[in-house]
Amino acid sequence: MRRLLVLATALLLSLPAVSATASATVKVAEIHGAISPASAAYFLRALDEAQKARADLLVLKLDTPGGLDSAMREMIQGILSSPIPVATWVAPSGARAASAGTYILYASHVAAMAPGTNLGAATPVAIGLGGETTKAEEKKPGSGNRDDAPSGSAMEKKAVHDAAAYIRSLAQLRGRNAEWAERAVRKAESLSAEEAVKLKVADFIAADLPALLRQADGRRVKLAAGEATLSLAGATVVGNVEHNWKEKLLAAIADPNIALILMMLGVYGLLFEFYTPGFGVAGIIGAISLLLALYALAMLPINATGALLLLLGIVLMATEAFVPSFGAFGIGGIAAFVAGSLMLIDGDLPGLEISLAFIVPLAASSALALFGIGAFALRARRRPAVSGVEAMLGGAAVALEDFEREGWVRAFGERWQARSAAPLTRGAHARIVAVDGLTLVITPEDKGEPS
């Protein structure tokens, strides 16, 4: 009996040890490219999946030139309210967390960087029609006043002050370098990975994921529900969160080059539909493409002058197709199109610009396409009508009875009431010269067979 009691006690004592050896689990999400609504949707979904899987950590592998303020703030709100810790890892080597990426790194519970990476240049960019890049004012040597306002309009100053206060609050929340964070906003400063760790902007350098998990193990982090200690010894990576089709589509159309292509497709489709009515397909494709382009451009910093030049170029190229001017409209349209495309995106964020190597062939193909649409439309207008009243004029008719002014004739295989300027006998041939409601106006002909 005593032996059974000893065995049972040993079993009970061993249960906590078994449960303690259960390894932690880690989910990995990856964002490469500009921060956009698609990036925010993907990250929030990854956070939700990690929470449902009861993961102990979500690692965000980040490489971004920056992006939209609204999308960035959505991601940061998700991190701050997350019940599980988030580690942002700027990787692989050569990657960066510029602009919006710097804010996300500051907001994360763990901030890690791979060797050869950098972060910073967090000055905000105004988004929308007529938006301009906000530039920070250089401080005078020895000036420690962090309230120095950047040059520019009142709206630009407001944006910079708001961004500086925001990143400073994130730095204070996570115990990171708040002074440098503010300089990254006001003076667009940047740091290498080694400098970031030295200045307490990042927590440590990790060349790979296992190194990150080893260095993060045992760290105390502040979650929405309170402080917690990361226990990541022997952690298991349960898989990467893949982008779904919707997120891939939104990310694709947010590219300025793709947005420009969609806009041109929309213009082509609608022009083709307007000048050759009756097809329908071109108009539907054009309308969908134009709406997608407008959605994409609404998320980008658009310069009003660039947008107007772009539209002027399209109008001039279309005018050349319909009103030949010996190339004046066409050349002017191409020049306006190229200039407008270069000026369209108002900002110098890498990943959010239109390539010159892309603009020139697009302008040339646009001119050819618009000229082709115009030529096709003119040719279609010159074709003889094949239906309706116009198609009946000049057609043949045969009298079905003798009549002097009004009677019945057969035309186009049907029986019609007709009015003639001269008497007709049964079987006589006539030509239709007009249509008055449901009455044909005919004139007799001396020869020829009805068609």
Secondary structure as the mmCIF struct_conf table of DSSP 4:
data_model
#
loop_
_struct_conf.conf_type_id
_struct_conf.id
_struct_conf.beg_label_comp_id
_struct_conf.beg_label_asym_id
_struct_conf.beg_label_seq_id
_struct_conf.end_label_comp_id
_struct_conf.end_label_asym_id
_struct_conf.end_label_seq_id
HELX_RH_AL_P HELX_RH_AL_P1 ARG A 2 ALA A 20
TURN_TY1_P TURN_TY1_P1 THR A 21 THR A 21
HELX_LH_PP_P HELX_LH_PP_P1 ALA A 22 ALA A 24
STRN STRN1 THR A 25 HIS A 32
BEND BEND1 GLY A 33 GLY A 33
STRN STRN2 ILE A 35 ILE A 35
HELX_RH_AL_P HELX_RH_AL_P2 PRO A 37 LYS A 52
TURN_TY1_P TURN_TY1_P2 ALA A 53 ARG A 54
BEND BEND2 ASP A 56 ASP A 56
STRN STRN3 LEU A 57 ASP A 63
STRN STRN4 THR A 64 THR A 64
BEND BEND3 PRO A 65 PRO A 65
STRN STRN5 GLY A 67 GLY A 67
HELX_RH_AL_P HELX_RH_AL_P3 ASP A 69 LEU A 80
TURN_TY1_P TURN_TY1_P3 SER A 81 SER A 81
BEND BEND4 PRO A 83 ILE A 84
STRN STRN6 VAL A 86 VAL A 90
BEND BEND5 PRO A 92 PRO A 92
TURN_TY1_P TURN_TY1_P4 SER A 93 GLY A 94
STRN STRN7 ARG A 96 ALA A 98
TURN_TY1_P TURN_TY1_P5 SER A 99 SER A 99
HELX_RH_AL_P HELX_RH_AL_P4 ALA A 100 ALA A 107
BEND BEND6 SER A 108 HIS A 109
STRN STRN8 VAL A 110 MET A 113
TURN_TY1_P TURN_TY1_P6 PRO A 115 GLY A 116
STRN STRN9 ASN A 118 GLY A 120
STRN STRN10 VAL A 125 VAL A 125
BEND BEND7 GLY A 128 GLY A 128
TURN_TY1_P TURN_TY1_P7 LEU A 129 GLY A 130
STRN STRN11 THR A 133 THR A 133
HELX_LH_PP_P HELX_LH_PP_P2 ALA A 136 LYS A 140
TURN_TY1_P TURN_TY1_P8 PRO A 141 GLY A 142
TURN_TY1_P TURN_TY1_P9 ARG A 146 ASP A 147
HELX_LH_PP_P HELX_LH_PP_P3 ASP A 148 PRO A 150
BEND BEND8 SER A 151 GLY A 152
HELX_RH_AL_P HELX_RH_AL_P5 ALA A 154 ARG A 174
TURN_TY1_P TURN_TY1_P10 GLY A 175 GLY A 175
HELX_RH_AL_P HELX_RH_AL_P6 ALA A 178 ARG A 186
BEND BEND9 LYS A 187 LYS A 187
STRN STRN12 SER A 190 SER A 192
HELX_RH_AL_P HELX_RH_AL_P7 ALA A 193 LYS A 198
TURN_TY1_P TURN_TY1_P11 LEU A 199 LYS A 200
BEND BEND10 VAL A 201 ASP A 203
STRN STRN13 PHE A 204 ILE A 205
BEND BEND11 ALA A 207 ASP A 208
HELX_RH_AL_P HELX_RH_AL_P8 LEU A 209 ALA A 216
TURN_TY1_P TURN_TY1_P12 ASP A 217 GLY A 218
STRN STRN14 ARG A 220 LEU A 223
TURN_TY1_P TURN_TY1_P13 ALA A 224 ALA A 225
STRN STRN15 GLY A 226 THR A 229
TURN_TY1_P TURN_TY1_P14 ALA A 233 GLY A 234
STRN STRN16 THR A 236 ASN A 240
HELX_RH_AL_P HELX_RH_AL_P9 TRP A 245 ILE A 253
TURN_TY1_P TURN_TY1_P15 ALA A 254 ALA A 254
BEND BEND12 ASP A 255 ASP A 255
HELX_RH_AL_P HELX_RH_AL_P10 PRO A 256 TYR A 275
BEND BEND13 THR A 276 THR A 276
TURN_TY1_P TURN_TY1_P16 PRO A 277 GLY A 278
HELX_RH_AL_P HELX_RH_AL_P11 VAL A 281 ALA A 298
TURN_TY1_P TURN_TY1_P17 MET A 299 MET A 299
BEND BEND14 LEU A 300 LEU A 300
STRN STRN17 ILE A 302 ILE A 302
HELX_RH_AL_P HELX_RH_AL_P12 ALA A 304 PHE A 322
BEND BEND15 VAL A 323 VAL A 323
TURN_TY1_P TURN_TY1_P18 PHE A 326 GLY A 327
HELX_RH_AL_P HELX_RH_AL_P13 ALA A 328 LEU A 344
STRN STRN18 ILE A 345 ILE A 345
BEND BEND16 GLY A 347 GLY A 347
TURN_TY1_P TURN_TY1_P19 PRO A 350 GLY A 351
BEND BEND17 LEU A 352 GLU A 353
HELX_RH_AL_P HELX_RH_AL_P14 LEU A 356 ARG A 382
BEND BEND18 ARG A 383 ARG A 383
HELX_LH_PP_P HELX_LH_PP_P4 PRO A 384 ALA A 385
BEND BEND19 SER A 387 SER A 387
HELX_RH_AL_P HELX_RH_AL_P15 GLY A 388 MET A 392
TURN_TY1_P TURN_TY1_P20 LEU A 393 GLY A 394
STRN STRN19 ALA A 396 ALA A 399
BEND BEND20 LEU A 400 GLU A 401
STRN STRN20 PHE A 403 PHE A 403
BEND BEND21 GLU A 404 ARG A 405
STRN STRN21 GLU A 406 ALA A 411
TURN_TY1_P TURN_TY1_P21 PHE A 412 GLY A 413
STRN STRN22 GLU A 414 SER A 420
BEND BEND22 ALA A 421 ALA A 422
STRN STRN23 LEU A 424 LEU A 424
TURN_TY1_P TURN_TY1_P22 ARG A 426 GLY A 427
STRN STRN24 HIS A 429 ASP A 436
TURN_TY1_P TURN_TY1_P23 GLY A 437 LEU A 438
STRN STRN25 THR A 439 PRO A 444
BEND BEND23 ASP A 446 LYS A 447
#
